[in-house]
Amino acid sequence: MSEYQIFSDSSCDTDGALLKEMGVIRIPFYVSFDQVNYEKEIEEISLERFYERLTSEKIFPKTSLPSVADYRQHFEQAIKRGKDVLCICITSKFSGSFQSAITAKTLLEEKYPEASIYIVNSLQATGGQGLTVLEAAKMQIAGYSIEDNYNTLNKLSDTSRIMFTVGTLEYLERGGRVGKAKSLAGSLLSLKPLIELYDGELMPYGTVRGRKRSLDRPIDMLREYFEKRKENYQDYTFGIISGYSSEDEAVVFKKKIEELIGHPIDLPYFQVGVTIGTYTGPDPVGVCFIRKFDKI
């Protein structure tokens, strides 16, 4: 069985030390506040600096996906080391990152016809994508071939969800990423929105008044989801999504989720980065989950 390298674009928002431990290479998105100078997420602009500018400047930032050249460079380095390539991208409904990776794959397969390159549309972003990446790494460690890993990931994508709240829909509206959640916008901006991310899109769940209530509702959303489908919490991996300004709230939220599912969540927080934070603002809090690869 051939060795393979797992990649993810940086919208997976997964702790860098954990990615390194699991053998995953991150390919960064870019962000610009003047639409001229673009900086690589994490590598060239820290999250702290990004959120300082996001909340203090009137100019709305623009993100840019990893280029075909970015993907080609990273993939080719792995191929030259004798490895095949498995890359997991943000939902194609949010970004052209997936298509960029597909184009790089096509170009490299002409040059290296013996190489196997698989590109996964995670249908997720931030922590949901991060959990997908981690399941891929677990399968690799468990001895899955790259083809079996790819096929299982495509099955797992249907089981992944994010249930979250943000302080306001202002950033989603300004960035044009409201999608099907647009029914929550307009006159309801004074309320706190509840949103699900699944099947690659933002879906409205409702609104509540007050931040405290909005932080409790994703817990109810999670309970309702599992009860309705008669699913077992033990068959899923869970993570907590935190914004740059909502870390303290996320700690309390995590404890409540752990009480519901009956076991601790050992993963580091998925701190929403540049790619998604541009649209959620600095204070999202939520829970993400995906079925474990050996429970599919």
N, C-alpha and C positions, 0 to 999 in steps of 0.2 A: 504494500500500500504506500502510495506516494505521500511525502510530507507536504503540509500546506501551511501558509501564513494567513491568519485572520486579520482583516482590516475593518475599520469603521470610520465613517466621517465623524467629525467632532460633535455633531448634534446629539450623540449618545449621552453626553453629560455625565460620563462615568469617571469616578476617581482615577487619576492618572496612575497612582501607585498600584491600584488593583488591576488596571489594564496591563501594566507592565508585568505584574505577577502572573496574569493569565496568558501572556504572550500575544496580546492584541496591539496592533499599531494604529494610532489615531491619525487621520488625515484632516487637517483643519479647514474650517470655513473661514471667510474673511468678513471684516466689518469696516465700514467707513462712515464718518460723520460729515464728510464734505463731498462725497461721491467722486473724489479724486485719489485720495490716499487710502488704500485698503491695507488693513493689518490682519495677520493671522490670529485667530482665536487662541488664547492662552499663550501661544508661543511669542507673540509680539504685542498683545494687549491683554493685561490681566483682567479678571472679572471685576475686581475692585474698581479699576480705572474705567472700565466700560460702564458700570452702573452709576458711577459718579457723573459721567457725561450724559448718560441716558436721562437721569432725573434732574439735571441742572441746566441742560442746554435745550433750546427751542428747536434745534435741527433734529429731525428724526433720522436715526441711523439706517443705513442700507447694508444688508448682508449679501455676500456673494459666495456661491458654491465653490468647492474645490474644482479646479479646471481639469480638462481632459489631460493636460500635461502633468498636473499634480498626480492624478491617479496613475498615469502611465509610468511616471518616474518611480513611484512607490511599488507598483506591481512588478516592474521590470527588475528592480533590485532583488525582489524575492525570487523571481524566476531565475535570475543569474545565480542565485544561491541554491538552485535545484529544487525550489518549492513551487507548488501550485498556489492558487490565490482564491480566497473566499472573502468577499467584501460585503458588508452590511450597511445599507444607506437609509437615510431619513425617508419617510413616506414620499412617494413621487408626486403626491397631491400638494405638498408644501414647497418642493424644490426640484430643480433639475439635476441634483447630485446623482441620483440613480442613473439617469440618462448619460451623464458625463462619464460615469464609471463604465457603462455599457459601451460607449464609444471607445474608451481606452482599451477595453477588453477586445473589441473587434480589431483594432490596430495591432495589438500585441499578438493576437492569434495568427495574424498573417506573418509576423516576424518569427514567432515561436510556436509553430503548429503542434508541437508536442506538449505544450503547456495547457493545463486545465484551469480555466478562470470562471468562477461562479459569482454572480452579483445578485444580492438579495434586496428586494424592496420590503423593508420591515413593516410598512404600513403604520409606522409609529414615529415618535420623536422623543427627545430627552429621556426620561427614565424608562419609558416603554421600549425604546430602541436599545437603551443600555442593558435591560434585562435580556433582550433578544441576543445581543452580543455575548453576554455572559453565558447564556445557554449554549451558544455555538462553541465557546471555549471549553465548557464542561464536556460537550460531546467529543471534541477533539481529544481531550485528556482521556476520555473513556474509550478511545480507539475507533471512533466513527470515521469512515472514509469521508472525503470531501463531498462526494455525491450524496451519501446518506445524510450528512450534516445539512447540506443544502435542501434536500427534500423534506427533512424534518422541520427545518426553520420555516419553510413555506406553510407547513401545517400549523405550527405554533403561532404564526402571525394572527390567525383568527381568534386566538385565546387571549391576546394581549389587550389590556385596557389601561387608561389613565383616567382617574376621577379627581378633579381638582377645582379649586377656586382661585380667583385673582382679585386684587383690590379694586380693579376697574376694567372695563372693556375698552378704555380709551386707547391703549397701545395696540390692541388687536384691530380696532377700527382704523387707526392711523396707518397701520402697516398692511391693511387689506387682507388680514388673515382670519377674519371673523367666520367666513364660510357659512355653514349651515347654522352656526350659532348667532347669525345676524338677527334672529328673532328676539335676542336678548338685548339688542342695542337700542340706540336712540333714546327715548324717554326713560328707559330703564337703567341708564348709566349710573343713577344714584344708588341703585341696588347692587348687591354682591352676586355675581353670576356663578352658576355651577355648570361645569362643562365636562364632557367625556371626550376622550380621543380614542377612536377605534375605526377600523376600516379606512384608515388614512385620513380621516376628517375630524374636525371639531364639531361635536354634537351638543345642542343645548339640553340641559337637564332642568333648568329652572333658575329662580333667583330667590334670595332671602334678604331680609334687612339686617344689617349689622355684621361686622367681621366675625364676632364670636360664633354666631349661628352658622355663618358660611363655613367655618372651620369644622363644625360638627357634621354638616350634611354629607360630605364625601364618605364619612364613616357609615352613615345610613345607606348611601348609594352602594357601597361595597357589600353591606349585609343583604340588601335587596337583590343585588345581582346574584350572589351565591345561593340565596334561598330560592329564588325563582327558578334557577337552573339545577337545583339540588346538587351543587358542586361541593367538593371537600376542600377546605382551606389547605389541607396538608399536601394536596396535589399541585400546589402553585408556589411560585417564588414571588415574594413581595418586596417592594422598595418604597422609599419615601422621597418625594420631590420637594425641594426647598428653594426659595428664592434668596437673593442676596440680602434682602431686608426682613426675611421671615424665618430666620434660623431658630430663634427662640420658640416661635409658634410651632415650628416643625417638630421640636423635641416633645412638646406636649401632645401634639397630634400623633406622633409615632407610638407613644405609650398607649393611647386609646386604640389604635389599630392593632397593636400587639395583644391587647386584652380581648379584642374581638376574634382574632384568628387563632389565639391560644398558644402562640409561640413567639420568641423574639425575632426581630429582623436584624440580621447581622451585617447586612451590606451598608457601606457608607451612604450618606445622603446623596441623591442625585441633585446636585446644585445646578439649577437651570442656567445655562451658559448664554453666550452671545447669540447663537442662532435662534433660539426660542425666546430668550429673555427680551429681545428686541420687540416681541409682540405681546408678551405677558406682563411686562413691567417687572419691578424688583421684588414683588411679594407673592408669587404663587405658592400654594401649599397643596399637596395631594398625595394620593397613593397610586402606585402602578403595580401591575402583576402580570404574570405569564405562566402558563402551565409548564411544569417541569418536563424536560425532554423525555424522560423515561416513564412519563405518565400519559403520553399522548396516545 
